[in-house]
């Protein structure tokens, strides 16, 4: 079963995010090495009204 974990940043969180970043990246690497991570990182905003338009834009 696949999952998406989505989170939005909150005000004044930079210091906290930077303090846990090394552990976060190490965990992502472990998941990747185990074949349990498909993708990670910021999600691109959806700017089209349907999937066919998005697929066409992705092929450019």
mmCIF file of the N, C-alpha and C atoms, coordinates in Angstrom:
data_MODEL
# 
_entry.id   MODEL 
# 
loop_
_atom_site.group_PDB 
_atom_site.id 
_atom_site.type_symbol 
_atom_site.label_atom_id 
_atom_site.label_alt_id 
_atom_site.label_comp_id 
_atom_site.label_asym_id 
_atom_site.label_entity_id 
_atom_site.label_seq_id 
_atom_site.pdbx_PDB_ins_code 
_atom_site.Cartn_x 
_atom_site.Cartn_y 
_atom_site.Cartn_z 
_atom_site.occupancy 
_atom_site.B_iso_or_equiv 
_atom_site.pdbx_formal_charge 
_atom_site.auth_seq_id 
_atom_site.auth_comp_id 
_atom_site.auth_asym_id 
_atom_site.auth_atom_id 
_atom_site.pdbx_PDB_model_num 
ATOM 1   N N  . UNK A 1 1  ? 0.843  -1.162 0.000   1.00 0.00 ? 1  UNK A N  1 
ATOM 2   C CA . UNK A 1 1  ? 0.000  0.000  0.000   1.00 0.00 ? 1  UNK A CA 1 
ATOM 3   C C  . UNK A 1 1  ? 0.899  1.239  0.000   1.00 0.00 ? 1  UNK A C  1 
ATOM 4   N N  . UNK A 1 2  ? 0.545  2.199  -0.815  1.00 0.00 ? 2  UNK A N  1 
ATOM 5   C CA . UNK A 1 2  ? 1.310  3.441  -0.910  1.00 0.00 ? 2  UNK A CA 1 
ATOM 6   C C  . UNK A 1 2  ? 0.648  4.537  -0.084  1.00 0.00 ? 2  UNK A C  1 
ATOM 7   N N  . UNK A 1 3  ? 1.462  5.428  0.449   1.00 0.00 ? 3  UNK A N  1 
ATOM 8   C CA . UNK A 1 3  ? 0.975  6.558  1.237   1.00 0.00 ? 3  UNK A CA 1 
ATOM 9   C C  . UNK A 1 3  ? 1.633  7.839  0.755   1.00 0.00 ? 3  UNK A C  1 
ATOM 10  N N  . UNK A 1 4  ? 0.925  8.936  0.917   1.00 0.00 ? 4  UNK A N  1 
ATOM 11  C CA . UNK A 1 4  ? 1.483  10.269 0.704   1.00 0.00 ? 4  UNK A CA 1 
ATOM 12  C C  . UNK A 1 4  ? 1.444  10.975 2.050   1.00 0.00 ? 4  UNK A C  1 
ATOM 13  N N  . UNK A 1 5  ? 2.558  11.542 2.423   1.00 0.00 ? 5  UNK A N  1 
ATOM 14  C CA . UNK A 1 5  ? 2.603  12.366 3.631   1.00 0.00 ? 5  UNK A CA 1 
ATOM 15  C C  . UNK A 1 5  ? 2.754  13.802 3.162   1.00 0.00 ? 5  UNK A C  1 
ATOM 16  N N  . UNK A 1 6  ? 1.769  14.615 3.471   1.00 0.00 ? 6  UNK A N  1 
ATOM 17  C CA . UNK A 1 6  ? 1.730  15.999 3.011   1.00 0.00 ? 6  UNK A CA 1 
ATOM 18  C C  . UNK A 1 6  ? 1.709  16.903 4.231   1.00 0.00 ? 6  UNK A C  1 
ATOM 19  N N  . UNK A 1 7  ? 2.574  17.881 4.242   1.00 0.00 ? 7  UNK A N  1 
ATOM 20  C CA . UNK A 1 7  ? 2.610  18.820 5.361   1.00 0.00 ? 7  UNK A CA 1 
ATOM 21  C C  . UNK A 1 7  ? 2.857  20.221 4.834   1.00 0.00 ? 7  UNK A C  1 
ATOM 22  N N  . UNK A 1 8  ? 2.247  21.178 5.476   1.00 0.00 ? 8  UNK A N  1 
ATOM 23  C CA . UNK A 1 8  ? 2.485  22.578 5.140   1.00 0.00 ? 8  UNK A CA 1 
ATOM 24  C C  . UNK A 1 8  ? 3.341  23.198 6.239   1.00 0.00 ? 8  UNK A C  1 
ATOM 25  N N  . UNK A 1 9  ? 4.214  24.083 5.824   1.00 0.00 ? 9  UNK A N  1 
ATOM 26  C CA . UNK A 1 9  ? 5.097  24.755 6.765   1.00 0.00 ? 9  UNK A CA 1 
ATOM 27  C C  . UNK A 1 9  ? 4.302  25.722 7.635   1.00 0.00 ? 9  UNK A C  1 
ATOM 28  N N  . UNK A 1 10 ? 4.832  25.996 8.811   1.00 0.00 ? 10 UNK A N  1 
ATOM 29  C CA . UNK A 1 10 ? 4.214  26.981 9.689   1.00 0.00 ? 10 UNK A CA 1 
ATOM 30  C C  . UNK A 1 10 ? 5.204  28.112 9.940   1.00 0.00 ? 10 UNK A C  1 
ATOM 31  N N  . UNK A 1 11 ? 4.699  29.201 10.423  1.00 0.00 ? 11 UNK A N  1 
ATOM 32  C CA . UNK A 1 11 ? 5.545  30.372 10.683  1.00 0.00 ? 11 UNK A CA 1 
ATOM 33  C C  . UNK A 1 11 ? 6.645  30.039 11.684  1.00 0.00 ? 11 UNK A C  1 
ATOM 34  N N  . UNK A 1 12 ? 7.797  30.623 11.464  1.00 0.00 ? 12 UNK A N  1 
ATOM 35  C CA . UNK A 1 12 ? 8.932  30.504 12.385  1.00 0.00 ? 12 UNK A CA 1 
ATOM 36  C C  . UNK A 1 12 ? 9.395  29.062 12.603  1.00 0.00 ? 12 UNK A C  1 
ATOM 37  N N  . UNK A 1 13 ? 9.328  28.233 11.564  1.00 0.00 ? 13 UNK A N  1 
ATOM 38  C CA . UNK A 1 13 ? 9.723  26.827 11.720  1.00 0.00 ? 13 UNK A CA 1 
ATOM 39  C C  . UNK A 1 13 ? 11.106 26.523 11.150  1.00 0.00 ? 13 UNK A C  1 
ATOM 40  N N  . UNK A 1 14 ? 11.767 27.500 10.561  1.00 0.00 ? 14 UNK A N  1 
ATOM 41  C CA . UNK A 1 14 ? 13.045 27.242 9.898   1.00 0.00 ? 14 UNK A CA 1 
ATOM 42  C C  . UNK A 1 14 ? 14.081 26.647 10.853  1.00 0.00 ? 14 UNK A C  1 
ATOM 43  N N  . UNK A 1 15 ? 14.237 27.222 12.026  1.00 0.00 ? 15 UNK A N  1 
ATOM 44  C CA . UNK A 1 15 ? 15.241 26.725 12.975  1.00 0.00 ? 15 UNK A CA 1 
ATOM 45  C C  . UNK A 1 15 ? 14.979 25.261 13.336  1.00 0.00 ? 15 UNK A C  1 
ATOM 46  N N  . UNK A 1 16 ? 13.735 24.924 13.607  1.00 0.00 ? 16 UNK A N  1 
ATOM 47  C CA . UNK A 1 16 ? 13.377 23.537 13.948  1.00 0.00 ? 16 UNK A CA 1 
ATOM 48  C C  . UNK A 1 16 ? 13.639 22.612 12.763  1.00 0.00 ? 16 UNK A C  1 
ATOM 49  N N  . UNK A 1 17 ? 13.229 23.018 11.556  1.00 0.00 ? 17 UNK A N  1 
ATOM 50  C CA . UNK A 1 17 ? 13.442 22.176 10.374  1.00 0.00 ? 17 UNK A CA 1 
ATOM 51  C C  . UNK A 1 17 ? 14.923 21.928 10.135  1.00 0.00 ? 17 UNK A C  1 
ATOM 52  N N  . UNK A 1 18 ? 15.740 22.970 10.283  1.00 0.00 ? 18 UNK A N  1 
ATOM 53  C CA . UNK A 1 18 ? 17.179 22.806 10.073  1.00 0.00 ? 18 UNK A CA 1 
ATOM 54  C C  . UNK A 1 18 ? 17.808 21.892 11.125  1.00 0.00 ? 18 UNK A C  1 
ATOM 55  N N  . UNK A 1 19 ? 17.291 21.933 12.346  1.00 0.00 ? 19 UNK A N  1 
ATOM 56  C CA . UNK A 1 19 ? 17.870 21.108 13.416  1.00 0.00 ? 19 UNK A CA 1 
ATOM 57  C C  . UNK A 1 19 ? 17.610 19.617 13.204  1.00 0.00 ? 19 UNK A C  1 
ATOM 58  N N  . UNK A 1 20 ? 16.523 19.262 12.556  1.00 0.00 ? 20 UNK A N  1 
ATOM 59  C CA . UNK A 1 20 ? 16.200 17.844 12.343  1.00 0.00 ? 20 UNK A CA 1 
ATOM 60  C C  . UNK A 1 20 ? 16.505 17.374 10.919  1.00 0.00 ? 20 UNK A C  1 
ATOM 61  N N  . UNK A 1 21 ? 16.977 18.271 10.077  1.00 0.00 ? 21 UNK A N  1 
ATOM 62  C CA . UNK A 1 21 ? 17.221 17.929 8.670   1.00 0.00 ? 21 UNK A CA 1 
ATOM 63  C C  . UNK A 1 21 ? 18.186 16.756 8.476   1.00 0.00 ? 21 UNK A C  1 
ATOM 64  N N  . UNK A 1 22 ? 19.334 16.708 9.163   1.00 0.00 ? 22 UNK A N  1 
ATOM 65  C CA . UNK A 1 22 ? 20.235 15.563 8.947   1.00 0.00 ? 22 UNK A CA 1 
ATOM 66  C C  . UNK A 1 22 ? 19.563 14.211 9.236   1.00 0.00 ? 22 UNK A C  1 
ATOM 67  N N  . UNK A 1 23 ? 18.817 14.120 10.327  1.00 0.00 ? 23 UNK A N  1 
ATOM 68  C CA . UNK A 1 23 ? 18.120 12.869 10.652  1.00 0.00 ? 23 UNK A CA 1 
ATOM 69  C C  . UNK A 1 23 ? 17.035 12.569 9.623   1.00 0.00 ? 23 UNK A C  1 
ATOM 70  N N  . UNK A 1 24 ? 16.347 13.599 9.177   1.00 0.00 ? 24 UNK A N  1 
ATOM 71  C CA . UNK A 1 24 ? 15.300 13.450 8.165   1.00 0.00 ? 24 UNK A CA 1 
ATOM 72  C C  . UNK A 1 24 ? 15.892 12.897 6.867   1.00 0.00 ? 24 UNK A C  1 
ATOM 73  N N  . UNK A 1 25 ? 16.988 13.480 6.414   1.00 0.00 ? 25 UNK A N  1 
ATOM 74  C CA . UNK A 1 25 ? 17.613 13.019 5.171   1.00 0.00 ? 25 UNK A CA 1 
ATOM 75  C C  . UNK A 1 25 ? 18.171 11.606 5.318   1.00 0.00 ? 25 UNK A C  1 
ATOM 76  N N  . UNK A 1 26 ? 18.711 11.275 6.486   1.00 0.00 ? 26 UNK A N  1 
ATOM 77  C CA . UNK A 1 26 ? 19.213 9.919  6.720   1.00 0.00 ? 26 UNK A CA 1 
ATOM 78  C C  . UNK A 1 26 ? 18.076 8.907  6.649   1.00 0.00 ? 26 UNK A C  1 
ATOM 79  N N  . UNK A 1 27 ? 16.939 9.253  7.212   1.00 0.00 ? 27 UNK A N  1 
ATOM 80  C CA . UNK A 1 27 ? 15.764 8.360  7.162   1.00 0.00 ? 27 UNK A CA 1 
ATOM 81  C C  . UNK A 1 27 ? 15.285 8.187  5.729   1.00 0.00 ? 27 UNK A C  1 
ATOM 82  N N  . UNK A 1 28 ? 15.242 9.262  4.968   1.00 0.00 ? 28 UNK A N  1 
ATOM 83  C CA . UNK A 1 28 ? 14.841 9.158  3.564   1.00 0.00 ? 28 UNK A CA 1 
ATOM 84  C C  . UNK A 1 28 ? 15.801 8.267  2.788   1.00 0.00 ? 28 UNK A C  1 
ATOM 85  N N  . UNK A 1 29 ? 17.094 8.386  3.055   1.00 0.00 ? 29 UNK A N  1 
ATOM 86  C CA . UNK A 1 29 ? 18.078 7.546  2.371   1.00 0.00 ? 29 UNK A CA 1 
ATOM 87  C C  . UNK A 1 29 ? 17.869 6.076  2.714   1.00 0.00 ? 29 UNK A C  1 
ATOM 88  N N  . UNK A 1 30 ? 17.610 5.784  3.984   1.00 0.00 ? 30 UNK A N  1 
ATOM 89  C CA . UNK A 1 30 ? 17.349 4.410  4.404   1.00 0.00 ? 30 UNK A CA 1 
ATOM 90  C C  . UNK A 1 30 ? 16.120 3.850  3.692   1.00 0.00 ? 30 UNK A C  1 
ATOM 91  N N  . UNK A 1 31 ? 15.046 4.614  3.664   1.00 0.00 ? 31 UNK A N  1 
ATOM 92  C CA . UNK A 1 31 ? 13.834 4.170  2.976   1.00 0.00 ? 31 UNK A CA 1 
ATOM 93  C C  . UNK A 1 31 ? 14.102 3.947  1.496   1.00 0.00 ? 31 UNK A C  1 
ATOM 94  N N  . UNK A 1 32 ? 14.870 4.824  0.886   1.00 0.00 ? 32 UNK A N  1 
ATOM 95  C CA . UNK A 1 32 ? 15.227 4.674  -0.530  1.00 0.00 ? 32 UNK A CA 1 
ATOM 96  C C  . UNK A 1 32 ? 16.035 3.398  -0.739  1.00 0.00 ? 32 UNK A C  1 
ATOM 97  N N  . UNK A 1 33 ? 17.034 3.174  0.105   1.00 0.00 ? 33 UNK A N  1 
ATOM 98  C CA . UNK A 1 33 ? 17.885 1.993  -0.012  1.00 0.00 ? 33 UNK A CA 1 
ATOM 99  C C  . UNK A 1 33 ? 17.091 0.700  0.151   1.00 0.00 ? 33 UNK A C  1 
ATOM 100 N N  . UNK A 1 34 ? 16.045 0.734  0.962   1.00 0.00 ? 34 UNK A N  1 
ATOM 101 C CA . UNK A 1 34 ? 15.191 -0.434 1.178   1.00 0.00 ? 34 UNK A CA 1 
ATOM 102 C C  . UNK A 1 34 ? 14.133 -0.585 0.090   1.00 0.00 ? 34 UNK A C  1 
ATOM 103 N N  . UNK A 1 35 ? 14.081 0.360  -0.853  1.00 0.00 ? 35 UNK A N  1 
ATOM 104 C CA . UNK A 1 35 ? 13.075 0.314  -1.905  1.00 0.00 ? 35 UNK A CA 1 
ATOM 105 C C  . UNK A 1 35 ? 11.687 0.693  -1.429  1.00 0.00 ? 35 UNK A C  1 
ATOM 106 N N  . UNK A 1 36 ? 11.615 1.433  -0.338  1.00 0.00 ? 36 UNK A N  1 
ATOM 107 C CA . UNK A 1 36 ? 10.326 1.804  0.250   1.00 0.00 ? 36 UNK A CA 1 
ATOM 108 C C  . UNK A 1 36 ? 9.958  3.262  0.020   1.00 0.00 ? 36 UNK A C  1 
ATOM 109 N N  . UNK A 1 37 ? 10.762 3.984  -0.745  1.00 0.00 ? 37 UNK A N  1 
ATOM 110 C CA . UNK A 1 37 ? 10.503 5.399  -1.005  1.00 0.00 ? 37 UNK A CA 1 
ATOM 111 C C  . UNK A 1 37 ? 10.422 5.604  -2.507  1.00 0.00 ? 37 UNK A C  1 
ATOM 112 N N  . UNK A 1 38 ? 9.299  6.110  -2.970  1.00 0.00 ? 38 UNK A N  1 
ATOM 113 C CA . UNK A 1 38 ? 9.138  6.364  -4.398  1.00 0.00 ? 38 UNK A CA 1 
ATOM 114 C C  . UNK A 1 38 ? 9.613  7.748  -4.783  1.00 0.00 ? 38 UNK A C  1 
ATOM 115 N N  . UNK A 1 39 ? 9.298  8.730  -3.970  1.00 0.00 ? 39 UNK A N  1 
ATOM 116 C CA . UNK A 1 39 ? 9.690  10.108 -4.255  1.00 0.00 ? 39 UNK A CA 1 
ATOM 117 C C  . UNK A 1 39 ? 9.639  10.910 -2.961  1.00 0.00 ? 39 UNK A C  1 
ATOM 118 N N  . UNK A 1 40 ? 10.342 12.012 -2.941  1.00 0.00 ? 40 UNK A N  1 
ATOM 119 C CA . UNK A 1 40 ? 10.321 12.892 -1.774  1.00 0.00 ? 40 UNK A CA 1 
ATOM 120 C C  . UNK A 1 40 ? 10.644 14.295 -2.241  1.00 0.00 ? 40 UNK A C  1 
ATOM 121 N N  . UNK A 1 41 ? 10.165 15.259 -1.514  1.00 0.00 ? 41 UNK A N  1 
ATOM 122 C CA . UNK A 1 41 ? 10.464 16.643 -1.839  1.00 0.00 ? 41 UNK A CA 1 
ATOM 123 C C  . UNK A 1 41 ? 9.209  17.461 -2.018  1.00 0.00 ? 41 UNK A C  1 
ATOM 124 N N  . UNK A 1 42 ? 9.387  18.713 -2.389  1.00 0.00 ? 42 UNK A N  1 
ATOM 125 C CA . UNK A 1 42 ? 8.227  19.589 -2.553  1.00 0.00 ? 42 UNK A CA 1 
ATOM 126 C C  . UNK A 1 42 ? 7.357  19.124 -3.704  1.00 0.00 ? 42 UNK A C  1 
ATOM 127 N N  . UNK A 1 43 ? 6.071  19.329 -3.564  1.00 0.00 ? 43 UNK A N  1 
ATOM 128 C CA . UNK A 1 43 ? 5.126  18.970 -4.616  1.00 0.00 ? 43 UNK A CA 1 
ATOM 129 C C  . UNK A 1 43 ? 4.855  20.189 -5.477  1.00 0.00 ? 43 UNK A C  1 
ATOM 130 N N  . UNK A 1 44 ? 4.890  19.988 -6.773  1.00 0.00 ? 44 UNK A N  1 
ATOM 131 C CA . UNK A 1 44 ? 4.593  21.058 -7.715  1.00 0.00 ? 44 UNK A CA 1 
ATOM 132 C C  . UNK A 1 44 ? 3.116  21.427 -7.633  1.00 0.00 ? 44 UNK A C  1 
ATOM 133 N N  . UNK A 1 45 ? 2.797  22.705 -7.644  1.00 0.00 ? 45 UNK A N  1 
ATOM 134 C CA . UNK A 1 45 ? 1.378  23.070 -7.622  1.00 0.00 ? 45 UNK A CA 1 
ATOM 135 C C  . UNK A 1 45 ? 0.695  22.637 -8.915  1.00 0.00 ? 45 UNK A C  1 
ATOM 136 N N  . UNK A 1 46 ? -0.510 22.166 -8.800  1.00 0.00 ? 46 UNK A N  1 
ATOM 137 C CA . UNK A 1 46 ? -1.289 21.771 -9.963  1.00 0.00 ? 46 UNK A CA 1 
ATOM 138 C C  . UNK A 1 46 ? -1.927 23.022 -10.554 1.00 0.00 ? 46 UNK A C  1 
ATOM 139 N N  . UNK A 1 47 ? -1.538 23.350 -11.788 1.00 0.00 ? 47 UNK A N  1 
ATOM 140 C CA . UNK A 1 47 ? -2.006 24.595 -12.399 1.00 0.00 ? 47 UNK A CA 1 
ATOM 141 C C  . UNK A 1 47 ? -2.900 24.350 -13.601 1.00 0.00 ? 47 UNK A C  1 
ATOM 142 N N  . UNK A 1 48 ? -3.278 23.105 -13.833 1.00 0.00 ? 48 UNK A N  1 
ATOM 143 C CA . UNK A 1 48 ? -4.154 22.791 -14.956 1.00 0.00 ? 48 UNK A CA 1 
ATOM 144 C C  . UNK A 1 48 ? -5.463 22.241 -14.413 1.00 0.00 ? 48 UNK A C  1 
ATOM 145 N N  . UNK A 1 49 ? -6.478 22.243 -15.261 1.00 0.00 ? 49 UNK A N  1 
ATOM 146 C CA . UNK A 1 49 ? -7.794 21.827 -14.795 1.00 0.00 ? 49 UNK A CA 1 
ATOM 147 C C  . UNK A 1 49 ? -8.071 20.348 -14.986 1.00 0.00 ? 49 UNK A C  1 
ATOM 148 N N  . UNK A 1 50 ? -7.239 19.651 -15.771 1.00 0.00 ? 50 UNK A N  1 
ATOM 149 C CA . UNK A 1 50 ? -7.454 18.214 -15.896 1.00 0.00 ? 50 UNK A CA 1 
ATOM 150 C C  . UNK A 1 50 ? -6.150 17.465 -16.103 1.00 0.00 ? 50 UNK A C  1 
ATOM 151 N N  . UNK A 1 51 ? -6.186 16.186 -15.865 1.00 0.00 ? 51 UNK A N  1 
ATOM 152 C CA . UNK A 1 51 ? -4.978 15.353 -15.908 1.00 0.00 ? 51 UNK A CA 1 
ATOM 153 C C  . UNK A 1 51 ? -4.370 15.288 -17.306 1.00 0.00 ? 51 UNK A C  1 
ATOM 154 N N  . UNK A 1 52 ? -5.180 15.283 -18.355 1.00 0.00 ? 52 UNK A N  1 
ATOM 155 C CA . UNK A 1 52 ? -4.650 15.218 -19.719 1.00 0.00 ? 52 UNK A CA 1 
ATOM 156 C C  . UNK A 1 52 ? -3.762 16.426 -19.996 1.00 0.00 ? 52 UNK A C  1 
ATOM 157 N N  . UNK A 1 53 ? -4.171 17.598 -19.541 1.00 0.00 ? 53 UNK A N  1 
ATOM 158 C CA . UNK A 1 53 ? -3.346 18.788 -19.720 1.00 0.00 ? 53 UNK A CA 1 
ATOM 159 C C  . UNK A 1 53 ? -2.041 18.649 -18.945 1.00 0.00 ? 53 UNK A C  1 
ATOM 160 N N  . UNK A 1 54 ? -2.094 18.104 -17.735 1.00 0.00 ? 54 UNK A N  1 
ATOM 161 C CA . UNK A 1 54 ? -0.890 17.934 -16.931 1.00 0.00 ? 54 UNK A CA 1 
ATOM 162 C C  . UNK A 1 54 ? 0.069  16.962 -17.604 1.00 0.00 ? 54 UNK A C  1 
ATOM 163 N N  . UNK A 1 55 ? -0.444 15.841 -18.114 1.00 0.00 ? 55 UNK A N  1 
ATOM 164 C CA . UNK A 1 55 ? 0.410  14.866 -18.792 1.00 0.00 ? 55 UNK A CA 1 
ATOM 165 C C  . UNK A 1 55 ? 1.088  15.498 -19.996 1.00 0.00 ? 55 UNK A C  1 
ATOM 166 N N  . UNK A 1 56 ? 0.358  16.312 -20.734 1.00 0.00 ? 56 UNK A N  1 
ATOM 167 C CA . UNK A 1 56 ? 0.919  16.987 -21.899 1.00 0.00 ? 56 UNK A CA 1 
ATOM 168 C C  . UNK A 1 56 ? 2.023  17.955 -21.476 1.00 0.00 ? 56 UNK A C  1 
ATOM 169 N N  . UNK A 1 57 ? 1.799  18.685 -20.404 1.00 0.00 ? 57 UNK A N  1 
ATOM 170 C CA . UNK A 1 57 ? 2.795  19.640 -19.910 1.00 0.00 ? 57 UNK A CA 1 
ATOM 171 C C  . UNK A 1 57 ? 4.038  18.909 -19.411 1.00 0.00 ? 57 UNK A C  1 
ATOM 172 N N  . UNK A 1 58 ? 3.858  17.754 -18.782 1.00 0.00 ? 58 UNK A N  1 
ATOM 173 C CA . UNK A 1 58 ? 4.994  16.986 -18.264 1.00 0.00 ? 58 UNK A CA 1 
ATOM 174 C C  . UNK A 1 58 ? 5.881  16.448 -19.378 1.00 0.00 ? 58 UNK A C  1 
ATOM 175 N N  . UNK A 1 59 ? 5.335  16.235 -20.561 1.00 0.00 ? 59 UNK A N  1 
ATOM 176 C CA . UNK A 1 59 ? 6.102  15.668 -21.669 1.00 0.00 ? 59 UNK A CA 1 
ATOM 177 C C  . UNK A 1 59 ? 6.963  16.709 -22.366 1.00 0.00 ? 59 UNK A C  1 
ATOM 178 N N  . UNK A 1 60 ? 6.768  17.974 -22.063 1.00 0.00 ? 60 UNK A N  1 
ATOM 179 C CA . UNK A 1 60 ? 7.564  19.037 -22.698 1.00 0.00 ? 60 UNK A CA 1 
ATOM 180 C C  . UNK A 1 60 ? 8.930  19.138 -22.106 1.00 0.00 ? 60 UNK A C  1 
# 
